[in-house]
Amino acid sequence: MLFYLFILMQIYILDILSIFKDKEELLFPVLRHMQDSINAKNSNLKIKCIKRYLRKNKSKPIVVFWNGNTDKEIMERLDLGNYPMLEISSYDVINNHSFYLQLKNKKTKQVIVSEEIGHVEKKGI
């Protein structure tokens, strides 16, 4: 079992190194953060802590994601999918090189706000 965990860890390390191969200045801070998270004594992102935070001050929280389908699925698996969820994303909506920042209702897919944020001419593919 221990050998299997060692091999699995080596695979993860190789994956991380390949992701950051051209961004060495980010590699070590990310690895340090991962190590700190592994060694943390507090329960900063456990389900109990998240639920307590969302119920804080008896408010009605709205969960906002950045381009987050996976985030929505995680919230639903944690039985937190009953909160209003919004998504912020940036798209070239009509394929004219004009990008828009959009705020959408995650459940209904309705665009609440869409604002142009800039125009970009890309060369090549």
N, CA, C and O atoms as a DFTB+ gen file, in Angstrom:
500 C
 N C O
     1  1       0.828      -1.198       0.000
     2  2       0.000       0.000       0.000
     3  2       0.871       1.260       0.000
     4  3       0.616       2.199      -0.753
     5  1       1.883       1.269       0.838
     6  2       2.760       2.426       0.926
     7  2       3.482       2.666      -0.397
     8  3       3.656       3.807      -0.825
     9  1       3.899       1.580      -1.035
    10  2       4.576       1.691      -2.332
    11  2       3.633       2.297      -3.368
    12  3       4.048       3.134      -4.170
    13  1       2.366       1.880      -3.354
    14  2       1.369       2.416      -4.287
    15  2       1.202       3.924      -4.081
    16  3       1.146       4.677      -5.053
    17  1       1.122       4.359      -2.848
    18  2       0.992       5.788      -2.557
    19  2       2.221       6.561      -3.032
    20  3       2.103       7.670      -3.554
    21  1       3.394       5.971      -2.849
    22  2       4.620       6.604      -3.304
    23  2       4.601       6.792      -4.829
    24  3       4.949       7.865      -5.323
    25  1       4.201       5.763      -5.568
    26  2       4.124       5.835      -7.031
    27  2       3.089       6.876      -7.450
    28  3       3.334       7.665      -8.362
    29  1       1.951       6.879      -6.796
    30  2       0.901       7.847      -7.108
    31  2       1.392       9.275      -6.887
    32  3       1.119      10.157      -7.701
    33  1       2.107       9.506      -5.803
    34  2       2.649      10.832      -5.506
    35  2       3.649      11.251      -6.576
    36  3       3.669      12.413      -6.980
    37  1       4.475      10.323      -7.037
    38  2       5.447      10.629      -8.088
    39  2       4.739      11.040      -9.376
    40  3       5.187      11.957     -10.064
    41  1       3.648      10.376      -9.702
    42  2       2.872      10.720     -10.904
    43  2       2.310      12.128     -10.761
    44  3       2.367      12.913     -11.707
    45  1       1.767      12.457      -9.591
    46  2       1.224      13.798      -9.365
    47  2       2.311      14.862      -9.485
    48  3       2.092      15.922     -10.071
    49  1       3.454      14.577      -8.939
    50  2       4.568      15.533      -9.022
    51  2       4.974      15.763     -10.472
    52  3       5.209      16.901     -10.876
    53  1       5.058      14.689     -11.261
    54  2       5.404      14.836     -12.683
    55  2       4.344      15.643     -13.425
    56  3       4.674      16.455     -14.289
    57  1       3.075      15.423     -13.094
    58  2       1.999      16.208     -13.713
    59  2       2.139      17.683     -13.380
    60  3       2.016      18.538     -14.258
    61  1       2.395      17.979     -12.124
    62  2       2.547      19.377     -11.702
    63  2       3.753      20.010     -12.392
    64  3       3.673      21.146     -12.860
    65  1       4.856      19.293     -12.456
    66  2       6.052      19.822     -13.124
    67  2       5.784      20.100     -14.596
    68  3       6.275      21.092     -15.134
    69  1       5.010      19.239     -15.260
    70  2       4.721      19.471     -16.682
    71  2       3.818      20.688     -16.877
    72  3       3.953      21.410     -17.865
    73  1       2.900      20.916     -15.941
    74  2       2.013      22.081     -16.040
    75  2       2.812      23.379     -15.927
    76  3       2.529      24.349     -16.629
    77  1       3.809      23.392     -15.042
    78  2       4.552      24.607     -14.758
    79  2       5.940      24.640     -15.403
    80  3       6.798      25.410     -14.971
    81  1       6.172      23.818     -16.429
    82  2       7.528      23.741     -16.980
    83  2       8.028      25.068     -17.549
    84  3       9.232      25.325     -17.525
    85  1       7.147      25.902     -18.052
    86  2       7.555      27.204     -18.583
    87  2       7.244      28.349     -17.616
    88  3       7.386      29.520     -17.966
    89  1       6.822      28.005     -16.406
    90  2       6.437      29.021     -15.424
    91  2       7.071      28.694     -14.077
    92  3       6.382      28.540     -13.069
    93  1       8.376      28.593     -14.082
    94  2       9.079      28.187     -12.866
    95  2       8.834      29.128     -11.694
    96  3       8.869      28.703     -10.539
    97  1       8.588      30.398     -11.980
    98  2       8.374      31.353     -10.892
    99  2       7.081      31.056     -10.132
   100  3       6.907      31.519      -9.005
   101  1       6.162      30.277     -10.748
   102  2       4.917      29.902     -10.079
   103  2       4.979      28.533      -9.431
   104  3       4.212      28.241      -8.514
   105  1       5.885      27.692      -9.901
   106  2       5.952      26.306      -9.438
   107  2       6.176      26.207      -7.932
   108  3       5.415      25.535      -7.236
   109  1       7.204      26.864      -7.428
   110  2       7.544      26.715      -6.015
   111  2       6.496      27.320      -5.079
   112  3       6.210      26.721      -4.041
   113  1       5.910      28.479      -5.397
   114  2       4.823      28.960      -4.534
   115  2       3.628      28.000      -4.502
   116  3       3.006      27.816      -3.455
   117  1       3.310      27.388      -5.650
   118  2       2.191      26.440      -5.678
   119  2       2.526      25.207      -4.840
   120  3       1.703      24.751      -4.046
   121  1       3.729      24.670      -5.017
   122  2       4.137      23.502      -4.238
   123  2       4.174      23.820      -2.739
   124  3       3.781      22.995      -1.916
   125  1       4.647      25.016      -2.394
   126  2       4.686      25.425      -0.984
   127  2       3.264      25.510      -0.415
   128  3       3.004      25.080       0.709
   129  1       2.361      26.068      -1.208
   130  2       0.963      26.182      -0.770
   131  2       0.342      24.789      -0.579
   132  3      -0.378      24.551       0.390
   133  1       0.631      23.878      -1.513
   134  2       0.124      22.513      -1.380
   135  2       0.661      21.856      -0.113
   136  3      -0.083      21.209       0.624
   137  1       1.941      22.026       0.129
   138  2       2.555      21.443       1.324
   139  2       1.946      22.033       2.597
   140  3       1.660      21.306       3.549
   141  1       1.752      23.349       2.608
   142  2       1.131      23.995       3.765
   143  2      -0.287      23.464       3.990
   144  3      -0.704      23.267       5.131
   145  1      -1.018      23.235       2.911
   146  2      -2.386      22.723       3.021
   147  2      -2.400      21.312       3.580
   148  3      -3.248      20.965       4.402
   149  1      -1.457      20.505       3.129
   150  2      -1.366      19.119       3.616
   151  2      -1.055      19.105       5.112
   152  3      -1.602      18.289       5.855
   153  1      -0.181      20.005       5.552
   154  2       0.251      20.028       6.953
   155  2      -0.625      20.885       7.861
   156  3      -0.367      20.966       9.062
   157  1      -1.653      21.526       7.312
   158  2      -2.485      22.435       8.105
   159  2      -3.207      21.692       9.226
   160  3      -3.694      20.577       9.040
   161  1      -3.264      22.318      10.367
   162  2      -3.929      21.732      11.529
   163  2      -5.403      22.159      11.594
   164  3      -6.213      21.497      12.243
   165  1      -5.745      23.254      10.926
   166  2      -7.119      23.736      10.969
   167  2      -7.949      23.089       9.854
   168  3      -7.404      22.518       8.909
   169  1      -9.238      23.186       9.979
   170  2     -10.145      22.572       9.007
   171  2     -10.716      23.651       8.090
   172  3     -11.926      23.877       8.078
   173  1      -9.871      24.304       7.338
   174  2     -10.280      25.502       6.616
   175  2     -11.300      25.270       5.509
   176  3     -12.135      26.146       5.282
   177  1     -11.279      24.142       4.809
   178  2     -12.255      23.957       3.739
   179  2     -13.028      22.654       3.867
   180  3     -13.362      22.027       2.862
   181  1     -13.307      22.252       5.070
   182  2     -14.147      21.087       5.255
   183  2     -15.597      21.521       5.176
   184  3     -15.920      22.693       5.368
   185  1     -16.467      20.562       4.890
   186  2     -17.869      20.873       4.653
   187  2     -18.509      21.640       5.806
   188  3     -19.313      22.543       5.577
   189  1     -18.159      21.289       7.040
   190  2     -18.720      21.970       8.210
   191  2     -18.365      23.455       8.196
   192  3     -19.206      24.309       8.476
   193  1     -17.108      23.748       7.867
   194  2     -16.634      25.129       7.834
   195  2     -17.341      25.918       6.728
   196  3     -17.733      27.068       6.928
   197  1     -17.499      25.289       5.565
   198  2     -18.172      25.974       4.445
   199  2     -19.622      26.276       4.799
   200  3     -20.101      27.385       4.559
   201  1     -20.324      25.300       5.365
   202  2     -21.729      25.514       5.746
   203  2     -21.845      26.608       6.797
   204  3     -22.738      27.452       6.726
   205  1     -20.937      26.593       7.780
   206  2     -20.953      27.623       8.823
   207  2     -20.746      29.007       8.204
   208  3     -21.421      29.968       8.572
   209  1     -19.814      29.094       7.268
   210  2     -19.542      30.380       6.610
   211  2     -20.759      30.859       5.823
   212  3     -21.101      32.040       5.880
   213  1     -21.411      29.966       5.096
   214  2     -22.567      30.359       4.287
   215  2     -23.755      30.774       5.147
   216  3     -24.593      31.558       4.704
   217  1     -23.835      30.258       6.368
   218  2     -24.950      30.597       7.267
   219  2     -24.612      31.744       8.211
   220  3     -25.423      32.127       9.054
   221  1     -23.415      32.285       8.062
   222  2     -22.935      33.347       8.949
   223  2     -23.861      34.567       8.880
   224  3     -24.325      34.937       7.801
   225  1     -24.120      35.173      10.006
   226  2     -24.932      36.388      10.134
   227  2     -26.359      36.212       9.634
   228  3     -27.040      37.195       9.344
   229  1     -26.814      34.970       9.530
   230  2     -28.183      34.667       9.085
   231  2     -28.513      35.379       7.771
   232  3     -29.651      35.788       7.543
   233  1     -27.504      35.519       6.917
   234  2     -27.719      36.174       5.628
   235  2     -28.147      35.151       4.593
   236  3     -28.139      33.950       4.861
   237  1     -28.517      35.620       3.419
   238  2     -28.869      34.748       2.298
   239  2     -27.748      34.863       1.270
   240  3     -27.797      35.724       0.392
   241  1     -26.746      34.008       1.375
   242  2     -25.575      34.135       0.497
   243  2     -25.876      33.771      -0.953
   244  3     -26.753      32.960      -1.249
   245  1     -25.127      34.395      -1.827
   246  2     -25.145      34.065      -3.247
   247  2     -23.737      33.598      -3.582
   248  3     -22.762      34.309      -3.336
   249  1     -23.637      32.407      -4.140
   250  2     -22.338      31.829      -4.470
   251  2     -21.999      32.238      -5.900
   252  3     -22.795      32.036      -6.817
   253  1     -20.805      32.816      -6.083
   254  2     -20.384      33.287      -7.408
   255  2     -19.165      32.489      -7.856
   256  3     -18.188      32.364      -7.118
   257  1     -19.231      31.954      -9.067
   258  2     -18.145      31.161      -9.643
   259  2     -17.521      31.915     -10.807
   260  3     -18.170      32.749     -11.438
   261  1     -16.278      31.622     -11.083
   262  2     -15.615      32.117     -12.288
   263  2     -15.520      30.931     -13.236
   264  3     -14.765      29.992     -12.982
   265  1     -16.292      30.965     -14.341
   266  2     -16.312      29.871     -15.328
   267  2     -16.374      28.517     -14.642
   268  3     -15.498      27.681     -14.863
   269  1     -17.375      28.279     -13.824
   270  2     -17.308      27.109     -12.960
   271  2     -18.391      26.077     -13.037
   272  3     -19.279      26.085     -12.183
   273  1     -18.381      25.174     -14.016
   274  2     -19.298      24.051     -13.998
   275  2     -18.903      23.037     -12.944
   276  3     -19.758      22.496     -12.242
   277  1     -17.610      22.780     -12.832
   278  2     -17.127      21.836     -11.837
   279  2     -17.454      22.328     -10.443
   280  3     -17.816      21.534      -9.575
   281  1     -17.332      23.639     -10.213
   282  2     -17.640      24.210      -8.904
   283  2     -19.093      23.947      -8.522
   284  3     -19.389      23.610      -7.376
   285  1     -19.989      24.102      -9.481
   286  2     -21.414      23.862      -9.228
   287  2     -21.639      22.399      -8.859
   288  3     -22.392      22.104      -7.930
   289  1     -21.005      21.496      -9.567
   290  2     -21.144      20.072      -9.273
   291  2     -20.619      19.744      -7.879
   292  3     -21.225      18.956      -7.153
   293  1     -19.496      20.346      -7.508
   294  2     -18.935      20.121      -6.167
   295  2     -19.913      20.615      -5.109
   296  3     -20.160      19.920      -4.123
   297  1     -20.470      21.802      -5.302
   298  2     -21.427      22.348      -4.340
   299  2     -22.635      21.419      -4.199
   300  3     -23.121      21.195      -3.091
   301  1     -23.115      20.881      -5.312
   302  2     -24.268      19.987      -5.253
   303  2     -23.919      18.677      -4.560
   304  3     -24.734      18.149      -3.804
   305  1     -22.722      18.141      -4.803
   306  2     -22.304      16.903      -4.134
   307  2     -22.144      17.101      -2.633
   308  3     -22.332      16.164      -1.857
   309  1     -21.801      18.307      -2.227
   310  2     -21.661      18.621      -0.804
   311  2     -23.002      19.008      -0.182
   312  3     -23.061      19.427       0.974
   313  1     -24.073      18.865      -0.955
   314  2     -25.420      19.230      -0.513
   315  2     -25.526      20.721      -0.212
   316  3     -26.195      21.135       0.734
   317  1     -24.848      21.519      -1.040
   318  2     -24.892      22.978      -0.912
   319  2     -25.465      23.613      -2.174
   320  3     -25.294      24.812      -2.395
   321  1     -26.139      22.827      -2.997
   322  2     -26.649      23.314      -4.275
   323  2     -27.921      24.125      -4.196
   324  3     -28.434      24.574      -5.221
   325  1     -28.441      24.322      -2.989
   326  2     -29.688      25.064      -2.846
   327  2     -29.480      26.577      -2.721
   328  3     -30.451      27.327      -2.624
   329  1     -28.234      27.025      -2.722
   330  2     -27.965      28.470      -2.664
   331  2     -28.040      29.058      -4.074
   332  3     -27.724      28.374      -5.048
   333  1     -28.459      30.327      -4.188
   334  2     -28.415      30.960      -5.504
   335  2     -26.976      30.986      -6.018
   336  3     -26.053      31.344      -5.286
   337  1     -26.796      30.603      -7.285
   338  2     -25.457      30.525      -7.860
   339  2     -25.382      31.365      -9.119
   340  3     -26.242      31.290      -9.996
   341  1     -24.321      32.176      -9.186
   342  2     -24.059      33.001     -10.353
   343  2     -22.702      32.632     -10.925
   344  3     -21.843      32.101     -10.221
   345  1     -22.517      32.916     -12.204
   346  2     -21.240      32.637     -12.852
   347  2     -20.759      33.891     -13.572
   348  3     -21.520      34.538     -14.292
   349  1     -19.495      34.223     -13.370
   350  2     -18.864      35.309     -14.107
   351  2     -17.993      34.659     -15.170
   352  3     -17.206      33.760     -14.874
   353  1     -18.138      35.114     -16.401
   354  2     -17.319      34.550     -17.481
   355  2     -17.038      35.627     -18.514
   356  3     -17.671      36.682     -18.532
   357  1     -16.086      35.336     -19.361
   358  2     -15.704      36.269     -20.416
   359  2     -15.727      35.532     -21.743
   360  3     -15.097      34.484     -21.886
   361  1     -16.447      36.071     -22.710
   362  2     -16.607      35.414     -23.997
   363  2     -16.524      36.403     -25.152
   364  3     -16.791      37.595     -25.002
   365  1     -16.149      35.876     -26.293
   366  2     -16.347      36.563     -27.569
   367  2     -17.713      36.086     -28.047
   368  3     -17.812      35.093     -28.768
   369  1     -18.762      36.793     -27.644
   370  2     -20.136      36.322     -27.769
   371  2     -20.553      36.070     -29.215
   372  3     -21.144      35.033     -29.516
   373  1     -20.250      37.008     -30.111
   374  2     -20.695      36.844     -31.502
   375  2     -19.530      36.639     -32.464
   376  3     -19.657      36.876     -33.665
   377  1     -18.412      36.203     -31.936
   378  2     -17.237      35.846     -32.728
   379  2     -16.728      37.001     -33.603
   380  3     -16.401      36.815     -34.775
   381  1     -16.671      38.185     -33.010
   382  2     -16.177      39.363     -33.736
   383  2     -14.964      39.988     -33.034
   384  3     -14.638      41.150     -33.276
   385  1     -14.307      39.230     -32.180
   386  2     -13.125      39.648     -31.423
   387  2     -13.434      40.675     -30.338
   388  3     -12.514      41.260     -29.768
   389  1     -14.715      40.904     -30.042
   390  2     -15.112      41.763     -28.932
   391  2     -15.498      40.878     -27.760
   392  3     -16.385      40.032     -27.871
   393  1     -14.818      41.081     -26.631
   394  2     -15.046      40.230     -25.475
   395  2     -15.971      40.907     -24.478
   396  3     -15.900      42.115     -24.256
   397  1     -16.832      40.104     -23.887
   398  2     -17.827      40.577     -22.944
   399  2     -17.648      39.863     -21.613
   400  3     -17.370      38.665     -21.567
   401  1     -17.811      40.608     -20.542
   402  2     -17.848      40.032     -19.208
   403  2     -19.322      39.814     -18.894
   404  3     -20.122      40.749     -18.946
   405  1     -19.675      38.578     -18.571
   406  2     -21.080      38.265     -18.351
   407  2     -21.300      37.709     -16.947
   408  3     -20.460      36.996     -16.398
   409  1     -22.435      38.053     -16.396
   410  2     -22.891      37.494     -15.139
   411  2     -24.164      36.718     -15.455
   412  3     -25.138      37.284     -15.951
   413  1     -24.150      35.401     -15.162
   414  2     -25.279      34.538     -15.514
   415  2     -25.820      33.834     -14.281
   416  3     -25.087      33.548     -13.334
   417  1     -27.111      33.564     -14.314
   418  2     -27.714      32.698     -13.315
   419  2     -27.290      31.277     -13.657
   420  3     -27.540      30.809     -14.768
   421  1     -26.661      30.594     -12.733
   422  2     -26.087      29.273     -13.005
   423  2     -27.163      28.226     -13.272
   424  3     -26.942      27.309     -14.063
   425  1     -28.311      28.343     -12.636
   426  2     -29.358      27.330     -12.798
   427  2     -30.181      27.542     -14.065
   428  3     -30.506      26.581     -14.762
   429  1     -30.518      28.790     -14.365
   430  2     -31.379      29.052     -15.528
   431  2     -30.588      29.405     -16.780
   432  3     -31.150      29.456     -17.874
   433  1     -29.290      29.651     -16.629
   434  2     -28.390      30.065     -17.726
   435  2     -28.730      31.456     -18.269
   436  3     -28.169      31.870     -19.284
   437  1     -29.629      32.174     -17.619
   438  2     -30.023      33.510     -18.052
   439  2     -28.898      34.504     -17.801
   440  3     -28.323      34.537     -16.714
   441  1     -28.583      35.321     -18.818
   442  2     -27.564      36.360     -18.682
   443  2     -28.196      37.534     -17.944
   444  3     -29.199      38.093     -18.386
   445  1     -27.601      37.897     -16.823
   446  2     -28.113      39.000     -16.009
   447  2     -27.513      40.312     -16.484
   448  3     -28.220      41.306     -16.651
   449  1     -26.193      40.309     -16.701
   450  2     -25.483      41.503     -17.181
   451  2     -24.439      41.045     -18.192
   452  3     -23.802      40.006     -18.020
   453  1     -24.274      41.843     -19.253
   454  2     -23.229      41.569     -20.240
   455  2     -22.625      42.902     -20.645
   456  3     -23.312      43.758     -21.203
   457  1     -21.336      43.079     -20.362
   458  2     -20.658      44.337     -20.654
   459  2     -19.426      44.076     -21.506
   460  3     -18.650      43.165     -21.216
   461  1     -19.242      44.872     -22.557
   462  2     -18.054      44.724     -23.393
   463  2     -16.831      45.182     -22.606
   464  3     -16.847      46.234     -21.967
   465  1     -15.764      44.373     -22.660
   466  2     -14.561      44.728     -21.917
   467  2     -13.360      44.972     -22.828
   468  3     -12.301      45.394     -22.363
   469  1     -13.522      44.707     -24.119
   470  2     -12.400      44.987     -25.002
   471  2     -12.458      44.213     -26.304
   472  3     -13.243      43.280     -26.476
   473  1     -11.593      44.640     -27.213
   474  2     -11.506      44.048     -28.545
   475  2     -10.086      43.537     -28.751
   476  3      -9.124      44.255     -28.477
   477  1      -9.943      42.289     -29.237
   478  2      -8.638      41.693     -29.425
   479  2      -8.567      41.091     -30.824
   480  3      -9.418      40.287     -31.205
   481  1      -7.556      41.480     -31.581
   482  2      -7.302      40.878     -32.886
   483  2      -6.249      39.802     -32.717
   484  3      -5.116      40.098     -32.338
   485  1      -6.601      38.578     -32.988
   486  2      -5.645      37.475     -32.890
   487  2      -5.167      37.097     -34.279
   488  3      -5.949      37.051     -35.228
   489  1      -3.886      36.828     -34.386
   490  2      -3.328      36.370     -35.642
   491  2      -3.088      34.877     -35.573
   492  3      -2.661      34.363     -34.540
   493  1      -3.352      34.188     -36.642
   494  2      -3.159      32.747     -36.660
   495  2      -4.358      32.030     -36.118
   496  3      -5.469      32.558     -36.091
   497  1      -4.115      30.821     -35.689
   498  2      -5.211      29.962     -35.228
   499  2      -5.576      30.273     -33.809
   500  3      -6.479      29.648     -33.253
